[in-house]
Amino acid sequence: MSVVIVGGNECMVRQYKELCKEYKCKAKIYPKMTGSLKNIGMPDLLVLFTDTVSHKMVRTALEQTKGKPVRTVRSHTSSMNALRGILDEHMEGSGADGYA
């Protein structure tokens, strides 16, 4: 499963990637606006951390996934617990603990 995270804290990028790895996901993380945001591709899950991202960045990410079968989740909090909750809720049958 692939996850794209838009927003969040730049200093937590490594932690976001490690958490996604625990859930056996590949993660692309865009903490700030870059030209590469236009190459999101077709992830299985798009996570928008709305507290640390500009409106323009949200619009760009949503335009890239428009018309594609991408689940989109918006979270006002960009904490590790928020991401863990999102991954728990949206991962089909695969939890970090291996019980699901």
N, C-alpha and C positions, 0 to 999 in steps of 0.2 A: 504494500500500500504506500502511496506517496502523499506527502503533506506539504503544503506551502503555507508558511507563516508570514504574514505581512504586519509589520509593526513590531512592538516589543522593545525591550531594552538591548542596546548594542552589546553591553557587557555580559548579557545572558545568552548570547547566540550559541556558544558551546554547550551550555546547560540544556537549551532547547533541543539541540541535536542529539545529545546523549539520552534525553528522555524519550525522544522519538525512536531512537535505536532500541531502547528497552521494549518498546511496543512493536518492534520489527517493522518500522516504517522508514522510508527514505524521506529526508526533509530538506527543503530549500527554505532559507530564511532571509527575508528582506526587511531589516530593521529601519532602513531609511530609503528615500526615493533614489533610485538609480536607473540608468538606461536599461539594465537587464530585467527590470520589472515587466517589461513588455514581452519577455520570453518565459512566462510562467509555465506554459505548456498545458497539460491536462491532468492536474492532480486529482486524487480521489477525495481530498479534503482541503478546503481553503479556510485558514484561520485568520481572522482579522482582529488584531488587538487595537480596538478603537481609541483607547486612551492615549496611545503614543504614536498615532499615525495621522497624517493630514487627510483632509477630505479628498484632495486630488489623488492621493495614493490609493485610497479605497476605491474611488471611481475607476482608476486605471486597472486595478486588480479585478474588479467586477466586470469591466469591459472585456478583459482577456478571457474570462470564463463564461461569458454570455452565450447561451445556446448550447453549452456543453453539460454533460451530466456530472457536475461538480457540486458536492455538498459544501455549503458555505456556513461558517459559524462566526458570529461576532461576539467578542468578549470585551467588556470594558476594563477588565483587569488583565495585565500581562504577566502575572506571577506563574511560578512553576505549578502551583496547585490548580490554577485555572486551566493551564494546558493539560495537566494530568486528568482533570475532570472531563475536558473535551475529548481527549483520547479514549478515556474509559467509556464514554457515552457513544462514540462514533466508530470504534474499532469493532469489526464483526468477528466475534468469537476469539479475539486474541488480546489477552490482558498481559501486563508486565509480569504478573506472577505465574502465568501459564495455566491457571485454573479454568479459564473461560473456554 
